[in-house]
Amino acid sequence: MLYHSKAKLEKLKKKRIAARYDMSGRPTPEERARRLLHAEPIWGPILRECLAIADEKERSKKSTSGFAGAWVMQALRAKGITPPNNLRTPACLGILKLVATTRSGNRAYYHIPDPKGLARALKSSTR
């Protein structure tokens, strides 16, 4: 049987907590995504689609402006998922970053600041 000292356990606990917060004490985008998915699991397929579209856009290297929220809504409707009206909730939480708006404010372009962290959060939420 292995015995761990209390100091080792405390050090491991601090390390796990530190991974969830940045240097200024705010939660990382990955932690924010985990919290959103825990509170409202309906955002899981929506964030997966955002990640897929952003990855496809990055692979094609057409432009670095990001992806439009309308593209996500269109892809969700094609899959038979009822999309939300907009992506303001993840944008306000810092999971997505609003890059620009066009067409008189009717189309918003987003960027994912931490795609690897979002992928880890989505993977851990499915367990």
N, C-alpha and C positions, 0 to 999 in steps of 0.2 A: 504494500500500500504506500502511495506517495503522500508525503506531507509537505505542505507549502507554508512558508512563514506568512504571517499577516502582512508584512511589508511587501512581499512579492505580490500577494493578491491585490493589495491597494494600488500598487504600481500598475498592474494589468488593468485594473478598473479605470484608473486615470488615463491610461493610454487609449482605451476604448472610447471614453468620453471625449478626449481631445481630438479624435478622428472625426467627430461629428460637428466640431465647431472650428471656425477659422481663427486667425490671430486676434481679431477684435472681439471675439466672443459671440459672434453671430453664427447661426446654423449654416452649414454648407448647403449648396443646392441639392446635393444628394439627400441630406437629412430632411430638407424641406419637402422633397418629392416623397420620401418615405412617410412623412407625417400626413401629406395630402392623400396618399394612397391608403393609409390606415383609416383616416377619417371618412373619405369618400372613394371607395374602390371603383366607382363608375369612371374615374379619370384614367384608369389603367390602360384600356384600349386606345384612348385618345392620345395619351402620351407616347404609347408604342408607335402609333401612326405618325406622330410628330417626329419621333426619332428615325423612323424608316424613311420619311420624306427628306429629312435633313441629311441623312446618310447618302441617299440617292443623289441629292443635289450636290453634295461634296464630292462624290465620285465622278460626276459629270463635269465638275469644275466650270460650269457655264458662267456663274457669277458668285460673288461672295456676299450678296445682299441678304441671304437667308431664304426662308420659305414663307409663303403666304398662308394665312389661317384658312382662307377659302379652299386651298388645295387639300388641307387636312379634312375639312368638312365634306368635300366632294368624295374623297377616298373612303371616309366613314360611311357615307350614304351608299356607296357602291358595295360595301361589305354588309349592308343591312343594319348598321348601328345608327341610332338616332343621335346626331351630334348636338353639342351645346350651341348656343348662339354665337359665342366667341371664345377666345382663349385668354380672356383677361384674368381669370383666377390663377392659372399657373404663371402668368406674366407678373402679377402682383406679388406672388410668393417668391419670385426670382428663379423659378425653374426654367422659364423661357424669358428672353429679353426682347422687348419691342425695339425693332431697328428703325422702321419707318412706316408711314402710312401714305397711300396713294389713292387716286380716284376720289378726290374730295373727302378723304378720310374713311372711305368705304372699304378699303382693303388694307390690312395690316400685315407687315412682314416681321417675322420673328427669327431669333437665333437662339440656339441652345448653348449656354455658356459652359456647361460641363456634361457633354454627351456620355462619357464613360461612367460618371457618377449616376446619371439618370438611368443608364442601362443596368447598373448594379442594383439600384433601388427597385426598378421594375422586376428584375430577376428575383430579388428577395421577397417581393410582395406576392409572387405567385406560389410561394411555398406554403 
